[in-house]
Amino acid sequence: MNVIVTGAASGIGKGLVEELSKRNHRVWALDVDEARLVSNADQLGWNARKVTWRAFDVRQPDHWKDVIDDVVQQFGQLDVLLNVAGVVRPEFAHQLTPENIALQVDVNTKGLLLGCQAAARVMAEKGVGHIVNIASLAGIAPIRGISVYSATKFAVRGFSLAIAQELAPMGIHVSVVCPDAVDTPMVDYQLHFPEAAMTFSGPRVLTTDEVVRSIMDEVLVRKPLEAIIPKSRSFQVRLASMLPSGWMRKYSEHLSKKGLAAQERIKSAGKENKG
């Protein structure tokens, strides 16, 4: 397969590039962090495998056009787009700067929309393709302290479910993946913000490998419309989405306190610099 992975410098994106290349797929590893891409290429042997890395900004339509044109010109078609890139800026809404609002909206939502549009155009010509968008449990249940991030992931989920209907007649599958907190630099960053306590309110932080395996062995194989990771959290987050007033009144404060305690445990165990 010919696969594009955004957010490839670290976390889930990096793990997907590694696993895809081990399985002999051709991969375009894209990220705005060129220095880390270079380091990954050197340390992990990307240059000797089927990995093409490129400094890339998901917010730039011309970047999308250029890379997809390259894939099609070299190998005839784009099979899979994995939209992984994302950012979070934990703060309560009234404290957020306009710059941090724009950053999250532009990367998490606008950048993903641009990628889906560019990929869908070339996939439609071949009548085949699979677009996988990484959302979050925060895109199903409203999460305080990361409200803008949560809003962007609600948008990603809604957009994915809508375009799945549009693209299905063209032979293109769309999957939206909603994981709980994952052991990535993004989650490490949130450890230092009490506002983001609810990020850590789950039973545990998922490993990157768990999410990568789920995407590789379930999402890319079965092409579900939606995948919640772990499945055990599905009922809770869907209930929160259906009954937001009850969720906020009964559980939000409790989960925030639980998350604060988890943040302190993780930091005291020296886990804040993982990823």
TORRO-134330 format. One record per residue: x, y, z of N, C-alpha, C in turn; residue in three letters. Coordinates in steps of 0.02 Angstrom, whole numbers, padded with zeros to 5 digits, always signed. Example, Ala and Ser with C-alpha at 12.3 -4.5 7.8 and 13.67 -1.06 7.14 Angstrom:
2
+00660-00284+00390+00615-00225+00390+00660-00165+00390ala;+00642-00112+00354+00684-00053+00357+00645+00002+00394ser;
***
This chain:
275
+00042-00060+00000+00000+00000+00000+00044+00062+00000met;+00016+00116-00027+00047+00181-00024+00010+00222+00029asn;+00046+00242+00082+00014+00270+00141+00046+00337+00160val;+00005+00386+00174+00028+00450+00202+00010+00451+00276ile;+00059+00470+00317+00049+00477+00389+00069+00547+00410val;+00022+00585+00438+00039+00651+00465+00054+00644+00540thr;+00087+00694+00568+00107+00688+00638+00155+00631+00649gly;+00200+00620+00600+00241+00560+00599+00305+00564+00641ala;+00319+00622+00670+00381+00630+00706+00381+00599+00775ala;+00322+00588+00803+00319+00561+00871+00252+00527+00883ser;+00247+00494+00940+00184+00466+00962+00153+00415+00915gly;+00088+00420+00905+00051+00371+00864+00076+00373+00792ile;+00088+00432+00765+00111+00437+00696+00177+00402+00686gly;+00224+00413+00730+00289+00380+00726+00281+00304+00730lys;+00239+00281+00776+00228+00209+00783+00197+00179+00720gly;+00151+00216+00689+00120+00190+00628+00170+00186+00570leu;+00214+00236+00564+00265+00234+00512+00309+00173+00521val;+00330+00160+00583+00372+00102+00597+00337+00037+00578glu;+00275+00029+00600+00240-00034+00588+00224-00043+00514glu;+00203+00010+00481+00188+00005+00409+00250-00013+00369leu;+00307+00018+00386+00368+00004+00348+00393-00067+00362ser;+00383-00092+00423+00402-00161+00438+00361-00211+00398lys;+00300-00191+00381+00256-00234+00342+00261-00220+00267arg;+00314-00184+00249+00333-00173+00178+00285-00129+00139asn;+00251-00084+00174+00211-00034+00139+00254+00027+00124his;+00237+00063+00072+00271+00126+00057+00239+00182+00097arg;+00280+00219+00135+00254+00267+00182+00284+00337+00170val;+00241+00387+00172+00263+00457+00172+00252+00483+00242trp;+00306+00496+00279+00304+00518+00348+00308+00594+00350ala;+00255+00627+00371+00250+00700+00367+00243+00731+00436leu;+00279+00785+00447+00273+00819+00511+00304+00889+00505asp;+00280+00935+00544+00308+01003+00544+00376+01005+00579val;+00390+00954+00621+00452+00950+00659+00506+00915+00618asp;+00540+00953+00575+00589+00923+00530+00647+00892+00568glu;+00669+00924+00622+00727+00899+00659+00713+00829+00686ala;+00653+00818+00711+00637+00752+00738+00628+00701+00683arg;+00602+00722+00626+00598+00677+00569+00668+00653+00548leu;+00715+00700+00545+00784+00683+00528+00813+00633+00578val;+00801+00646+00642+00825+00601+00694+00795+00532+00688ser;+00729+00528+00675+00696+00464+00666+00725+00427+00606asn;+00735+00462+00552+00761+00431+00491+00830+00401+00504ala;+00871+00436+00541+00938+00411+00556+00937+00353+00606asp;+00899+00360+00659+00899+00311+00712+00861+00247+00694gln;+00808+00255+00656+00764+00198+00641+00774+00170+00571leu;+00820+00198+00534+00836+00171+00468+00783+00183+00416gly;+00746+00238+00423+00693+00252+00374+00721+00257+00303trp;+00779+00286+00297+00807+00298+00230+00822+00234+00193asn;+00833+00180+00230+00848+00116+00199+00786+00074+00187ala;+00730+00099+00210+00667+00063+00201+00621+00104+00156arg;+00558+00084+00153+00512+00117+00107+00478+00177+00139lys;+00519+00221+00168+00492+00280+00202+00521+00343+00171val;+00476+00386+00150+00495+00452+00125+00471+00503+00177thr;+00518+00540+00206+00497+00589+00257+00502+00659+00227trp;+00459+00702+00255+00456+00770+00228+00430+00818+00281arg;+00464+00876+00288+00437+00929+00330+00372+00954+00298ala;+00320+00960+00338+00253+00967+00310+00208+01003+00360phe;+00169+01050+00336+00122+01086+00378+00051+01071+00353asp;+00012+01036+00393-00055+01015+00372-00100+01074+00356val;-00081+01134+00380-00123+01193+00369-00115+01224+00300arg;-00067+01198+00261-00050+01228+00197-00078+01185+00139gln;-00128+01209+00103-00156+01170+00048-00105+01150-00004pro;-00055+01193-00018-00005+01176-00068+00039+01118-00045asp;+00051+01112+00021+00088+01054+00046+00051+00989+00031his;-00014+00990+00043-00054+00931+00029-00052+00913-00045trp;-00061+00962-00087-00061+00949-00159+00005+00920-00182lys;+00060+00949-00158+00126+00926-00180+00139+00854-00160asp;+00125+00836-00098+00142+00769-00076+00097+00717-00109val;+00033+00732-00116-00012+00684-00148+00004+00677-00222ile;+00021+00732-00254+00043+00728-00324+00104+00683-00330asp;+00151+00689-00283+00211+00647-00285+00195+00574-00278asp;+00150+00557-00231+00131+00487-00221+00100+00459-00285val;+00053+00496-00314+00018+00471-00374+00066+00466-00433val;+00109+00515-00442+00156+00514-00498+00205+00455-00493gln;+00227+00440-00431+00275+00386-00422+00244+00317-00425gln;+00185+00310-00394+00158+00242-00385+00086+00233-00409phe;+00058+00284-00440-00007+00276-00472-00067+00292-00430gly;-00063+00281-00364-00121+00295-00323-00102+00302-00250gln;-00145+00335-00213-00140+00340-00140-00191+00293-00111leu;-00168+00245-00070-00214+00196-00042-00243+00217+00025asp;-00201+00245+00068-00223+00261+00136-00195+00328+00158val;-00238+00369+00188-00216+00430+00222-00231+00421+00296leu;-00179+00428+00337-00186+00425+00409-00175+00495+00438leu;-00229+00528+00455-00226+00596+00483-00216+00592+00558asn;-00153+00599+00580-00136+00591+00651-00117+00657+00684val;-00091+00704+00645-00064+00767+00673-00115+00802+00717ala;-00092+00827+00775-00136+00863+00819-00097+00900+00873gly;-00128+00951+00902-00098+00989+00956-00151+01002+01009val;-00128+01014+01070-00173+01032+01124-00141+01089+01165val;-00183+01135+01187-00161+01189+01231-00210+01192+01289arg;-00194+01156+01344-00241+01153+01401-00247+01221+01436pro;-00307+01244+01442-00324+01303+01480-00400+01308+01481glu;-00426+01342+01530-00498+01355+01528-00512+01407+01474phe;-00571+01404+01446-00586+01442+01385-00574+01517+01394ala;-00591+01544+01453-00584+01616+01462-00511+01638+01469his;-00466+01590+01476-00395+01606+01483-00356+01598+01418gln;-00385+01563+01370-00349+01549+01308-00335+01612+01268leu;-00276+01614+01238-00259+01668+01193-00288+01654+01124thr;-00301+01706+01084-00324+01694+01016-00276+01651+00976pro;-00211+01657+00990-00161+01617+00954-00169+01543+00969glu;-00181+01526+01032-00188+01455+01049-00255+01426+01026asn;-00306+01468+01022-00368+01445+00992-00357+01429+00918ile;-00326+01476+00883-00315+01468+00811-00271+01408+00797ala;-00218+01398+00837-00173+01342+00825-00210+01276+00827leu;-00250+01266+00879-00286+01202+00886-00338+01192+00831gln;-00374+01244+00815-00425+01239+00762-00393+01227+00694val;-00339+01262+00681-00307+01257+00615-00273+01190+00605asp;-00238+01165+00656-00203+01101+00648-00252+01043+00653val;-00290+01041+00706-00332+00982+00720-00391+00974+00673asn;-00419+01030+00653-00479+01026+00611-00467+01049+00539thr;-00445+01111+00530-00435+01136+00462-00384+01094+00424lys;-00328+01079+00456-00277+01039+00422-00302+00971+00401gly;-00341+00939+00446-00369+00874+00430-00419+00878+00373leu;-00461+00930+00374-00510+00939+00320-00476+00947+00253leu;-00422+00987+00252-00385+00997+00190-00356+00931+00164leu;-00330+00891+00211-00301+00827+00191-00353+00779+00163gly;-00410+00776+00196-00464+00732+00172-00487+00753+00103cys;-00494+00818+00092-00516+00843+00028-00466+00824-00027gln;-00402+00836-00014-00351+00822-00064-00346+00748-00079ala;-00349+00707-00026-00345+00634-00036-00406+00607-00072ala;-00465+00632-00052-00527+00606-00083-00529+00619-00158ala;-00502+00676-00179-00503+00692-00251-00465+00640-00292arg;-00406+00620-00268-00367+00571-00307-00393+00500-00297val;-00419+00485-00237-00447+00419-00225-00509+00408-00267met;-00549+00460-00275-00611+00454-00314-00596+00436-00387ala;-00540+00460-00413-00522+00444-00482-00508+00370-00491glu;-00483+00337-00438-00467+00266-00442-00524+00222-00416lys;-00570+00253-00379-00626+00214-00352-00606+00171-00294gly;-00553+00190-00257-00529+00151-00201-00489+00196-00154val;-00490+00179-00089-00450+00217-00041-00480+00213+00028gly;-00439+00232+00077-00461+00229+00146-00432+00289+00182his;-00475+00330+00211-00454+00388+00251-00468+00373+00324ile;-00415+00378+00365-00421+00365+00437-00405+00429+00475val;-00454+00454+00511-00446+00516+00549-00442+00501+00623asn;-00390+00527+00656-00383+00517+00728-00420+00573+00764ile;-00473+00555+00799-00509+00603+00841-00488+00589+00913ala;-00535+00576+00957-00520+00567+01028-00584+00551+01065ser;-00579+00521+01124-00638+00516+01166-00665+00586+01182leu;-00620+00636+01181-00640+00705+01191-00681+00732+01133ala;-00686+00694+01079-00729+00711+01023-00797+00679+01028gly;-00809+00642+01082-00875+00611+01094-00905+00640+01158ile;-00863+00644+01210-00885+00672+01274-00852+00741+01283ala;-00889+00791+01307-00860+00857+01318-00812+00856+01377pro;-00751+00881+01366-00699+00878+01418-00678+00948+01440ile;-00688+00963+01502-00669+01028+01529-00592+01035+01532arg;-00569+01096+01527-00497+01109+01532-00460+01104+01467gly;-00489+01067+01420-00462+01063+01351-00520+01074+01303ile;-00561+01124+01318-00624+01133+01282-00615+01146+01207ser;-00564+01184+01189-00554+01197+01118-00530+01134+01082val;-00484+01098+01114-00462+01034+01086-00522+00987+01078tyr;-00564+00984+01130-00623+00941+01127-00668+00962+01070ser;-00677+01027+01061-00718+01052+01005-00690+01032+00938ala;-00624+01036+00931-00594+01018+00867-00603+00944+00852thr;-00602+00903+00904-00610+00831+00894-00683+00812+00882lys;-00729+00850+00913-00800+00842+00894-00808+00856+00820phe;-00775+00908+00796-00779+00926+00726-00750+00871+00682ala;-00693+00845+00701-00661+00791+00663-00708+00731+00658val;-00738+00713+00714-00784+00655+00714-00845+00669+00670arg;-00875+00728+00678-00934+00743+00638-00919+00746+00564gly;-00863+00776+00547-00843+00780+00477-00831+00711+00448phe;-00797+00669+00487-00782+00601+00463-00845+00561+00450ser;-00893+00565+00496-00956+00529+00487-00995+00555+00427leu;-00990+00620+00414-01026+00649+00357-00993+00630+00291ala;-00927+00637+00286-00896+00622+00222-00896+00548+00207ile;-00902+00507+00258-00907+00435+00246-00968+00421+00202ala;-01022+00458+00213-01082+00450+00172-01071+00475+00101gln;-01033+00529+00095-01021+00557+00029-00974+00514-00013glu;-00924+00484+00020-00871+00450-00017-00884+00376-00028leu;-00930+00346+00011-00943+00274+00004-00962+00255-00067ala;-01006+00294-00102-01023+00274-00171-00964+00277-00219pro;-00910+00310-00199-00850+00314-00241-00799+00260-00225met;-00817+00216-00178-00771+00162-00160-00720+00181-00107gly;-00730+00238-00074-00683+00262-00024-00711+00250+00045ile;-00673+00218+00088-00692+00206+00157-00665+00263+00200his;-00702+00280+00252-00681+00329+00302-00690+00299+00371val;-00637+00304+00412-00641+00280+00481-00619+00337+00527ser;-00654+00344+00583-00632+00392+00634-00614+00353+00697val;-00555+00365+00722-00528+00329+00779-00529+00375+00840val;-00559+00352+00895-00567+00392+00955-00533+00357+01014cys;-00468+00371+01025-00434+00340+01081-00439+00380+01145pro;-00432+00345+01201-00423+00377+01266-00353+00408+01267asp;-00333+00435+01323-00265+00464+01330-00213+00412+01312ala;-00163+00433+01272-00111+00388+01247-00043+00415+01268val;+00002+00370+01284+00069+00389+01307+00109+00420+01250asp;+00098+00484+01239+00132+00521+01186+00156+00588+01215thr;+00198+00624+01178+00219+00690+01202+00160+00737+01215pro;+00105+00729+01178+00047+00772+01189+00018+00761+01259met;+00013+00700+01280-00013+00685+01346+00038+00704+01400val;+00102+00692+01387+00154+00714+01434+00149+00789+01448asp;+00137+00827+01395+00130+00899+01401+00073+00919+01448tyr;+00019+00881+01445-00040+00898+01486-00030+00882+01560gln;+00021+00842+01576+00034+00826+01646+00045+00889+01688leu;+00070+00941+01658+00089+01001+01695+00033+01052+01699his;-00027+01033+01678-00084+01079+01679-00141+01047+01718phe;-00155+01072+01778-00212+01045+01816-00278+01053+01779pro;-00282+01102+01735-00344+01110+01695-00358+01047+01654glu;-00306+01011+01636-00314+00952+01593-00323+00887+01632ala;-00343+00893+01695-00347+00834+01738-00391+00779+01709ala;-00446+00798+01676-00493+00747+01651-00462+00702+01597met;-00408+00726+01566-00371+00684+01519-00348+00620+01553thr;-00334+00624+01617-00304+00568+01654-00354+00532+01698phe;-00418+00540+01684-00470+00512+01728-00488+00440+01710ser;-00461+00414+01657-00475+00345+01638-00438+00295+01681gly;-00451+00231+01671-00417+00180+01711-00341+00183+01705pro;-00316+00200+01646-00244+00205+01635-00232+00241+01569arg;-00170+00262+01560-00150+00291+01496-00131+00234+01448val;-00159+00235+01388-00144+00183+01339-00072+00189+01314leu;-00043+00134+01294+00022+00136+01261+00014+00152+01187thr;+00065+00181+01159+00063+00195+01087+00054+00131+01048thr;+00089+00078+01069+00084+00014+01034+00013-00013+01032asp;-00024-00004+01085-00094-00028+01086-00134+00006+01032glu;-00127+00071+01025-00165+00108+00976-00142+00091+00906val;-00076+00086+00896-00049+00069+00831-00074+00000+00809val;-00072-00049+00855-00095-00116+00838-00169-00116+00820arg;-00208-00078+00857-00280-00074+00842-00292-00045+00773ser;-00256+00007+00756-00264+00037+00689-00240-00011+00635ile;-00183-00041+00645-00154-00085+00594-00196-00148+00584met;-00216-00181+00639-00246-00247+00634-00323-00247+00635asp;-00352-00190+00652-00425-00187+00651-00451-00133+00603glu;-00428-00072+00612-00455-00018+00572-00437-00025+00498val;-00373-00037+00484-00352-00042+00414-00376-00107+00381leu;-00393-00156+00421-00417-00220+00394-00493-00220+00386val;-00528-00201+00439-00602-00205+00438-00635-00140+00413arg;-00598-00086+00415-00623-00020+00392-00689+00000+00427lys;-00691-00001+00493-00752+00020+00527-00764+00095+00519pro;-00826+00115+00525-00841+00187+00523-00811+00222+00584leu;-00815+00190+00642-00789+00220+00703-00757+00166+00746glu;-00700+00184+00777-00666+00138+00823-00651+00176+00887ala;-00675+00152+00943-00661+00180+01008-00610+00137+01044ile;-00557+00168+01068-00503+00131+01101-00493+00160+01171ile;-00500+00119+01225-00521+00049+01224-00597+00044+01218pro;-00620-00013+01197-00692-00023+01188-00730-00017+01254lys;-00695-00031+01309-00728-00029+01374-00750+00041+01394ser;-00723+00093+01362-00742+00162+01378-00800+00186+01335arg;-00823+00144+01289-00873+00165+01241-00938+00187+01274ser;-00963+00146+01320-01028+00162+01351-01025+00227+01389phe;-00971+00237+01428-00966+00297+01469-00965+00361+01427gln;-00924+00361+01374-00919+00423+01335-00982+00435+01294val;-01014+00383+01270-01076+00393+01232-01132+00418+01278arg;-01133+00394+01339-01182+00419+01387-01171+00493+01402leu;-01107+00511+01410-01090+00582+01422-01111+00626+01364ala;-01106+00600+01304-01126+00638+01245-01202+00645+01241ser;-01238+00592+01259-01311+00594+01254-01342+00635+01310met;-01310+00635+01369-01339+00668+01428-01288+00716+01458leu;-01271+00769+01420-01217+00813+01444-01232+00849+01509pro;-01295+00867+01522-01310+00902+01584-01300+00856+01644ser;-01322+00795+01638-01312+00747+01692-01239+00729+01701gly;-01204+00724+01645-01132+00710+01647-01095+00765+01685trp;-01108+00827+01669-01072+00881+01701-01090+00887+01775met;-01153+00877+01790-01175+00885+01859-01149+00830+01905arg;-01150+00768+01880-01135+00711+01923-01062+00688+01920lys;-01031+00693+01862-00967+00659+01853-00908+00704+01838tyr;-00919+00762+01810-00863+00803+01788-00816+00821+01845ser;-00843+00844+01901-00801+00863+01957-00765+00802+01986glu;-00801+00747+01991-00771+00685+02017-00713+00662+01973his;-00723+00664+01907-00670+00641+01863-00611+00688+01862leu;-00624+00752+01871-00569+00800+01875-00525+00786+01936ser;-00556+00773+01993-00518+00756+02053-00479+00691+02044lys;-00510+00643+02012-00476+00580+01999-00417+00591+01952lys;-00426+00634+01902-00372+00648+01855-00315+00686+01887gly;-00330+00733+01932-00277+00769+01968-00234+00721+02008leu;-00265+00674+02041-00227+00625+02079-00183+00583+02033ala;-00211+00565+01975-00172+00525+01927-00112+00565+01900ala;-00123+00629+01886-00068+00672+01863-00011+00671+01913gln;-00026+00678+01976+00026+00679+02028+00062+00612+02033glu;+00024+00558+02028+00055+00492+02031+00103+00482+01973arg;+00082+00502+01914+00124+00492+01855+00187+00535+01860ile;+00179+00597+01880+00238+00642+01886+00285+00617+01940lys;+00260+00594+01995+00303+00571+02050+00340+00507+02030ser;+00311+00470+01983+00344+00410+01958+00394+00424+01903ala;+00402+00489+01886+00452+00507+01836+00433+00492+01765gly;+00368+00494+01750+00344+00476+01684+00335+00535+01638lys;+00347+00596+01661+00328+00654+01621+00370+00664+01559glu;+00426+00632+01553+00469+00645+01495+00468+00588+01445asn;+00417+00544+01450+00414+00490+01401+00394+00515+01333lys;+00408+00474+01280+00385+00491+01213+00441+00508+01168gly;
***
